[in-house]
Amino acid sequence: MANSKLQAFWNHPAGPKTIHFWAPTFKWGLTIANILDSSKPPEELSYPQQSVLACSGLIWARYGTVITPKNWNLTSVNFGMSLTALFQLSRKIQHDLSAKTQEADAEEE
């Protein structure tokens, strides 16, 4: 049973014998790097970078579900990349809004 599943995985059109497996696998590095950036202060995050990661992740996650054969590795890595980018964008937006609020409060005093 396990041998037949492993053989099916190995011979799949998006399996480890193809670039369609390895490109998304190495793309996990971007998602992991974005997770590690959660320890960075929000002021060091970039709106353009995180916006591009979020949009490209959503576009390619959708693409991974409409191609034949479906490439679930491509879909999952891009969905994860978009989620981490959206999380980083929310951190940056919250930080910038709170900084503006603090500046406005300081001017009123």
Stockholm file with secondary structure:
# STOCKHOLM 1.0

chainA/1-109         MANSKLQAFWNHPAGPKTIHFWAPTFKWGLTIANILDSSKPPEELSYPQQSVLACSGLIWARYGTVITPKNWNLTSVNFGMSLTALFQLSRKIQHDLSAKTQEADAEEE
#=GR chainA/1-109 SS CHHHHHHHHHHSTTSTTSHHHHHHHHHHHHHHHHHHGGGSCGGGCCHHHHHHHHHHHHHHHHHHHHSSSCCHHHHHHHHHHHHHHHHHHHHHHHHHHHHHHHHHHHHHC
#=GC SS_cons         CHHHHHHHHHHSTTSTTSHHHHHHHHHHHHHHHHHHGGGSCGGGCCHHHHHHHHHHHHHHHHHHHHSSSCCHHHHHHHHHHHHHHHHHHHHHHHHHHHHHHHHHHHHHC
//
